[in-house]
Amino acid sequence: MDDTLSIRKWRYATKKFDANKKVSNEDLETLLEATRLSASSYGLQPYHIYVISNQETKEKLRPISWGQSQISDASHIIVFANSTDFDANLVDNYLENVSRTRNIPQAGLKGYGDFMKSKLLDLPLDSKGSWTTKQVYLAFGNAMQAAAELKIDTCPMEGFEPEKYNEILGLDEKNQNAAVVLAIGYRSEEDETQHYAKVRKSREELFTYI
């Protein structure tokens, strides 16, 4: 329990990264694998994740991220892009993966596939986008906590212009939308916010036991 809480107390939204410190390939791959293992509704993972280390690309993204220095100074920028639309292939591709991974004949999965399609495919376009964005945030939260376990600093970021991210990263033609950004790296000693006390609601305010 001590580790569980101490890790979360250590983590904060890093405002200034040390631009000279980079996340190792080994730690990055561990973080990405932890993110890949995230839960999602029906297990469908209706999103794609872009891992950006190219400095030129980061510099392009900074002006459309409210000029925030985290974008250019962090080791990597991870862009979580939700699917804005989908069809039966989302379910069919998932069931093919289930069949292959668990050695189950696809015929035995048809009923489950039909059920998923009945719940998802007729949703209005805006509802599809809302649902896929919720799935993004499951992976996003898991990535942030996994990073803390690896002692990698993060800054969750919604302060950016999604339409321009989509343009730079070529997401529109893929029916994807930049939903949220996670800057990862290591805090600068000059970042004063690392010393601030963590402010949260009290247990009495937040929890109701029934």
C-alpha positions as CSV (number, residue, x, y, z in Angstrom):
1,M,0.0,0.0,0.0
2,D,2.8,2.4,0.8
3,D,4.2,2.0,-2.7
4,T,0.8,2.5,-4.3
5,L,0.2,5.8,-2.5
6,S,3.8,7.1,-2.5
7,I,4.0,6.7,-6.3
8,R,0.8,8.7,-6.7
9,K,2.1,11.4,-4.3
10,W,5.3,11.6,-6.2
11,R,3.6,12.2,-9.6
12,Y,2.5,15.7,-10.5
13,A,1.8,17.6,-13.7
14,T,5.3,18.5,-14.7
15,K,5.4,22.1,-16.0
16,K,9.1,22.2,-17.0
17,F,11.0,19.3,-18.3
18,D,14.8,18.8,-18.5
19,A,15.3,18.9,-22.2
20,N,18.6,17.1,-21.9
21,K,17.2,14.0,-20.2
22,K,15.6,11.4,-22.4
23,V,13.5,8.3,-21.6
24,S,15.5,5.2,-22.4
25,N,14.2,2.8,-25.1
26,E,13.7,0.1,-22.5
27,D,11.6,2.3,-20.3
28,L,9.6,3.6,-23.2
29,E,8.8,0.2,-24.4
30,T,7.7,-0.9,-20.9
31,L,5.5,2.2,-20.7
32,L,3.9,1.5,-24.1
33,E,3.3,-2.1,-23.3
34,A,1.6,-1.1,-20.1
35,T,-0.6,1.2,-22.2
36,R,-1.3,-1.5,-24.7
37,L,-2.6,-3.7,-21.9
38,S,-5.1,-1.2,-20.8
39,A,-8.8,-2.1,-20.4
40,S,-11.3,-0.9,-23.0
41,S,-15.0,-1.5,-23.6
42,Y,-15.4,-4.9,-25.2
43,G,-11.6,-5.0,-25.5
44,L,-11.9,-3.1,-28.9
45,Q,-9.4,-0.3,-28.3
46,P,-10.9,2.1,-30.8
47,Y,-7.9,4.5,-30.9
48,H,-4.4,4.8,-32.1
49,I,-1.4,6.2,-30.2
50,Y,1.4,8.3,-31.7
51,V,4.8,8.4,-30.0
52,I,6.7,11.5,-31.1
53,S,10.4,12.1,-30.4
54,N,11.3,14.0,-33.5
55,Q,12.3,17.4,-32.4
56,E,11.2,19.1,-35.6
57,T,7.7,17.7,-35.2
58,K,7.6,18.7,-31.5
59,E,8.5,22.2,-32.4
60,K,5.7,22.3,-35.0
61,L,3.2,21.2,-32.3
62,R,4.3,23.7,-29.6
63,P,2.7,26.8,-31.1
64,I,-0.7,25.0,-31.4
65,S,-0.3,23.8,-27.9
66,W,-0.7,27.2,-26.3
67,G,3.0,27.7,-26.6
68,Q,3.6,25.3,-23.7
69,S,7.3,24.4,-23.3
70,Q,6.5,20.8,-22.3
71,I,5.8,20.0,-25.9
72,S,9.3,20.9,-27.1
73,D,11.3,20.0,-23.9
74,A,9.8,16.7,-23.0
75,S,11.6,13.5,-24.1
76,H,8.5,12.3,-26.0
77,I,5.0,13.5,-26.8
78,I,2.4,10.8,-26.8
79,V,-0.8,11.7,-28.7
80,F,-3.9,9.6,-28.0
81,A,-6.2,9.7,-31.1
82,N,-9.7,8.3,-30.9
83,S,-11.5,6.9,-33.9
84,T,-14.1,9.4,-35.1
85,D,-16.0,6.7,-37.0
86,F,-15.9,3.0,-37.4
87,D,-17.8,0.1,-39.0
88,A,-18.1,-3.6,-38.7
89,N,-14.3,-4.1,-39.3
90,L,-13.6,-2.8,-35.8
91,V,-15.5,-5.8,-34.3
92,D,-14.5,-8.3,-37.0
93,N,-10.8,-7.5,-36.6
94,Y,-11.0,-7.8,-32.9
95,L,-12.7,-11.2,-33.2
96,E,-10.1,-12.4,-35.6
97,N,-7.5,-11.5,-32.9
98,V,-9.5,-13.3,-30.2
99,S,-9.7,-16.4,-32.4
100,R,-6.0,-16.4,-33.1
101,T,-4.9,-15.5,-29.6
102,R,-7.1,-18.0,-27.7
103,N,-7.3,-20.6,-30.4
104,I,-11.1,-20.4,-30.6
105,P,-13.0,-21.0,-33.9
106,Q,-14.4,-17.7,-35.3
107,A,-17.8,-19.4,-35.7
108,G,-18.1,-19.7,-32.0
109,L,-17.6,-15.9,-31.6
110,K,-20.3,-14.8,-34.1
111,G,-23.0,-14.3,-31.4
112,Y,-20.8,-12.0,-29.4
113,G,-19.8,-10.2,-32.5
114,D,-23.4,-9.6,-33.5
115,F,-24.2,-8.3,-30.0
116,M,-21.3,-5.8,-30.1
117,K,-22.4,-4.6,-33.6
118,S,-26.0,-4.2,-32.5
119,K,-24.8,-1.9,-29.7
120,L,-22.2,0.1,-31.6
121,L,-22.7,0.3,-35.3
122,D,-26.0,2.3,-35.3
123,L,-24.8,4.9,-32.9
124,P,-24.9,8.5,-34.3
125,L,-21.5,9.8,-35.4
126,D,-21.1,12.1,-32.5
127,S,-22.0,9.3,-30.1
128,K,-19.3,7.1,-31.7
129,G,-16.7,9.8,-31.1
130,S,-17.8,10.3,-27.5
131,W,-17.6,6.6,-26.8
132,T,-14.2,6.2,-28.4
133,T,-12.9,9.2,-26.5
134,K,-13.9,7.6,-23.3
135,Q,-11.9,4.5,-24.2
136,V,-8.8,6.8,-24.9
137,Y,-9.0,8.1,-21.4
138,L,-8.8,4.6,-19.9
139,A,-5.5,4.0,-21.7
140,F,-4.3,7.5,-21.0
141,G,-4.8,7.2,-17.2
142,N,-3.1,3.8,-17.2
143,A,-0.1,5.3,-19.2
144,M,0.2,8.1,-16.7
145,Q,0.3,5.8,-13.7
146,A,2.7,3.3,-15.4
147,A,5.0,6.2,-16.1
148,A,5.0,7.1,-12.4
149,E,5.9,3.6,-11.5
150,L,8.9,3.9,-13.8
151,K,9.7,7.3,-12.2
152,I,9.1,9.0,-15.5
153,D,7.5,12.4,-15.2
154,T,4.4,13.3,-17.2
155,C,2.1,16.2,-18.0
156,P,-1.4,15.5,-19.1
157,M,-2.4,18.1,-21.7
158,E,-5.7,19.1,-23.2
159,G,-4.5,22.6,-24.0
160,F,-3.9,22.3,-27.7
161,E,-5.8,22.7,-31.0
162,P,-7.0,19.3,-32.1
163,E,-7.8,20.3,-35.6
164,K,-4.3,21.5,-36.3
165,Y,-2.8,18.4,-34.6
166,N,-4.9,16.3,-36.9
167,E,-3.6,18.3,-39.9
168,I,0.1,18.0,-38.9
169,L,-0.2,14.3,-38.1
170,G,-2.5,13.4,-41.0
171,L,-5.3,12.1,-38.8
172,D,-8.3,13.3,-40.6
173,E,-7.9,10.9,-43.5
174,K,-7.6,8.1,-41.0
175,N,-10.9,9.0,-39.2
176,Q,-8.9,9.8,-36.1
177,N,-8.8,12.8,-33.8
178,A,-6.2,14.0,-31.3
179,A,-8.0,13.7,-28.1
180,V,-5.4,14.2,-25.4
181,V,-1.6,14.5,-25.1
182,L,0.8,13.1,-22.6
183,A,4.3,14.7,-22.4
184,I,6.8,12.4,-20.8
185,G,10.4,12.9,-19.6
186,Y,12.1,14.1,-16.4
187,R,11.4,17.2,-14.3
188,S,13.7,20.1,-14.4
189,E,15.2,21.2,-11.1
190,E,13.8,24.6,-11.9
191,D,10.2,23.4,-12.0
192,E,8.9,25.0,-8.8
193,T,5.6,23.1,-9.0
194,Q,7.2,19.9,-8.0
195,H,7.4,21.3,-4.4
196,Y,3.7,22.3,-4.2
197,A,1.5,20.3,-1.8
198,K,-1.0,18.2,-3.7
199,V,-4.5,19.6,-3.5
200,R,-7.4,17.2,-3.6
201,K,-10.9,17.0,-2.1
202,S,-11.0,15.4,1.4
203,R,-12.2,11.8,1.8
204,E,-15.3,13.1,3.4
205,E,-16.1,15.3,0.4
206,L,-15.3,12.7,-2.2
207,F,-16.5,9.4,-0.9
208,T,-20.0,8.1,0.0
209,Y,-20.2,4.6,1.5
210,I,-23.6,2.9,0.9
